[in-house]
Amino acid sequence: MSSVSKVTANEPKRATPRAGSSAAPESPPSNGQRSEGISIGVILGFPAEVAEELKRWRASFGDPMATVIPAHITLVTTTMTQDWEATRSHVRDVARKQEPFNVTIAGTGSFRPVSPVVFLNVEDGFGDCVNLHRQLQSGPLERELPFDYHPHVTVAHDVAPESLDEAETVLKDYSATFPVASMGLYEHDDNGIWQLREELDFGTKPEHDRGPDGSAGAR
């Protein structure tokens, strides 16, 4: 969810029921469709300590979105869908087939002059992100994108050129490695805020493959 409007990914929202839970998050109408469409996005969130560190760095470069856009890797940027239920089922299926993997973010890059963005590179996990993106951006989420997908972590966006230069220089030796085991499905609500609708664990079994105690069977 690269750009744009306000984003909220506050930790309390992670209490939203997970895939396979008996309770569902507040949903669109029962037929799963809205005539005007639903704007969604899918991201990989970061461990709290990494997210907090990168928030401080982003704020230091004067980026006003530092406090409202947590550090993340976008898998699906803003995409309209007409069918919420089909979309949720599709994203759940992709998560179910994906095993947890490690991500290493290291060194800086920039989308300048096309876009005033400085980012951290995704090294370990780059291929996993690309594969997830390809799987997710299909079916009910299939659409033509204006640019090729490039996994990254934004650390400065739409700030003064000298601040972009600073971000690119100061973080050139930054590195962090951590596991990712889930991805978040977000909806862009009527107030222009990204709301977490469901956090989907990787490698989970469908409900009918679970044992009587609710635990997943052997993989």
C-alpha positions in Angstrom: 0.0 0.0 0.0 2.6 2.2 -1.1 1.5 5.7 -1.1 -1.3 7.4 -0.5 -3.8 7.8 2.1 -3.7 7.1 5.7 -2.8 3.5 6.8 -3.6 2.0 10.1 -2.2 -1.3 11.1 -2.5 -0.9 14.9 -1.8 -4.0 16.9 -5.3 -4.2 18.4 -6.6 -4.8 15.0 -4.7 -8.1 15.0 -7.4 -9.4 17.3 -9.5 -9.7 14.1 -10.3 -13.4 13.8 -7.8 -15.5 11.8 -8.5 -17.7 8.9 -10.5 -20.7 10.0 -11.9 -19.0 13.1 -15.5 -19.6 13.8 -16.1 -15.9 14.2 -15.7 -13.8 11.1 -14.7 -10.1 10.9 -17.4 -7.6 10.2 -18.1 -8.3 6.5 -19.8 -6.8 3.5 -23.3 -7.9 2.6 -24.0 -11.6 2.9 -23.6 -12.2 -0.8 -20.0 -10.9 -0.5 -20.4 -8.3 -3.2 -20.6 -4.5 -3.3 -21.7 -2.8 -6.5 -19.1 -0.1 -6.0 -16.3 -2.5 -5.2 -13.9 -3.0 -2.3 -10.4 -1.7 -2.2 -8.0 -4.1 -0.6 -4.3 -4.7 -0.1 -2.1 -7.4 1.3 1.2 -6.9 3.2 3.9 -8.6 5.2 4.1 -7.0 8.6 7.4 -6.8 10.7 8.3 -7.7 14.2 7.5 -4.9 16.6 11.2 -4.0 17.4 12.1 -3.7 13.7 8.9 -1.8 12.9 9.6 0.6 15.7 13.2 1.2 14.7 12.2 1.9 11.1 9.4 4.2 12.2 11.9 6.3 14.1 14.2 6.5 11.1 11.4 7.4 8.7 10.3 10.2 11.1 13.8 11.5 11.3 13.7 12.1 7.5 10.6 14.3 8.0 8.2 11.8 6.5 4.7 12.7 8.0 3.5 9.2 7.3 6.0 7.6 9.7 3.5 7.4 12.5 0.6 6.0 10.5 2.3 3.6 8.0 4.0 0.8 9.9 7.1 -0.7 8.2 5.9 -3.5 5.8 6.4 -5.2 2.5 3.5 -4.8 0.1 2.4 -8.0 -1.6 -0.7 -6.5 -3.3 -1.0 -2.8 -3.6 -4.4 -1.0 -3.8 -6.7 -3.3 -5.8 -10.4 -3.1 -6.3 -12.5 -6.3 -6.1 -16.3 -6.8 -6.5 -16.5 -9.9 -4.5 -15.2 -9.9 -0.9 -15.9 -13.6 -0.2 -14.1 -14.7 -3.3 -11.2 -12.4 -2.5 -10.9 -13.6 1.1 -11.1 -17.2 0.0 -8.4 -16.6 -2.6 -6.0 -14.9 -0.1 -6.6 -17.7 2.4 -5.8 -20.3 -0.2 -2.5 -18.6 -1.0 -1.6 -18.3 2.7 -2.4 -22.0 3.2 0.1 -23.1 0.6 2.9 -20.8 1.8 5.4 -22.0 4.3 7.0 -19.4 6.7 10.3 -17.9 5.5 13.0 -15.5 6.5 13.3 -12.0 5.2 16.5 -9.9 5.2 16.2 -6.2 4.5 19.6 -4.6 3.8 20.9 -1.5 2.0 19.0 1.3 0.3 17.6 2.0 -3.2 15.4 4.6 -4.8 12.6 4.8 -7.3 13.8 8.4 -8.3 13.2 10.1 -10.6 10.0 8.1 -11.4 8.8 8.4 -7.8 10.2 10.3 -4.7 10.8 7.1 -2.7 13.8 5.7 -0.9 13.6 2.1 0.3 15.4 -0.8 1.9 16.1 -3.7 -0.3 14.6 -7.1 0.3 17.4 -9.7 0.0 16.5 -13.0 1.6 12.8 -13.6 0.9 12.8 -11.6 -2.3 11.7 -14.7 -4.4 9.1 -15.7 -1.8 7.6 -12.2 -2.0 7.5 -12.3 -5.8 5.9 -15.7 -5.8 3.3 -14.6 -3.3 2.5 -11.5 -5.3 2.0 -13.5 -8.5 -0.3 -15.9 -6.7 -2.3 -13.2 -5.0 -2.6 -10.9 -8.0 -4.7 -13.5 -9.8 -8.3 -14.7 -9.8 -10.5 -12.0 -8.2 -7.4 -9.7 -7.8 -6.1 -10.0 -11.3 -5.3 -6.7 -13.0 -2.6 -5.0 -15.0 -0.1 -3.1 -12.9 1.6 0.1 -14.2 5.0 -1.1 -12.9 6.7 -4.5 -12.4 6.4 -5.7 -8.8 9.5 -5.0 -6.7 9.5 -6.0 -3.0 10.9 -3.2 -0.9 10.4 -1.4 2.4 9.7 2.4 2.1 11.7 4.5 4.5 11.1 8.0 3.0 8.4 9.1 0.6 7.5 12.5 -0.9 9.9 14.5 1.3 12.5 17.1 0.3 15.2 15.9 -2.1 17.9 16.4 0.6 15.9 14.3 3.0 15.7 11.5 0.4 19.4 11.8 -0.1 20.0 11.5 3.7 17.8 8.4 4.0 19.6 6.7 1.1 23.0 7.5 2.7 22.3 7.0 6.4 20.6 3.6 6.0 22.9 2.2 3.3 24.5 -0.2 5.8 21.2 -1.1 7.6 20.4 -4.8 7.9 17.8 -6.9 9.7 16.7 -10.5 9.4 13.5 -11.9 10.8 10.9 -14.7 10.1 7.6 -14.0 8.5 4.8 -16.5 9.1 1.6 -14.6 8.1 0.3 -11.8 5.9 -2.4 -9.2 6.5 -5.5 -8.6 4.3 -6.5 -5.0 4.5 -9.5 -3.0 3.4 -9.4 0.7 2.5 -12.4 2.0 4.4 -14.7 5.0 3.6 -12.5 7.2 5.8 -9.5 6.6 3.7 -7.8 4.4 6.3 -6.4 0.9 5.8 -8.1 -1.5 8.2 -6.8 -5.0 9.0 -9.6 -7.4 8.1 -7.7 -10.7 8.7 -4.2 -11.9 9.5 -3.6 -15.1 7.7 -1.0 -17.7 9.0 1.1 -19.4 6.5 0.8 -23.2 6.1 -2.5 -23.6 7.9 -4.9 -26.4 7.1 -8.5 -25.9 5.9 -11.1 -26.3 8.5 -12.2 -29.7 7.2 -8.6 -31.0 7.6 -8.4 -30.1 11.3 -8.7 -32.6 14.1 -11.6 -32.7 16.5 -9.7 -30.5 18.9 -9.2 -27.8 16.2 -5.5 -28.6 15.7 -4.0 -29.0 12.2 -3.3 -32.5 11.0 0.2 -33.6 10.0 1.5 -31.8 7.0 
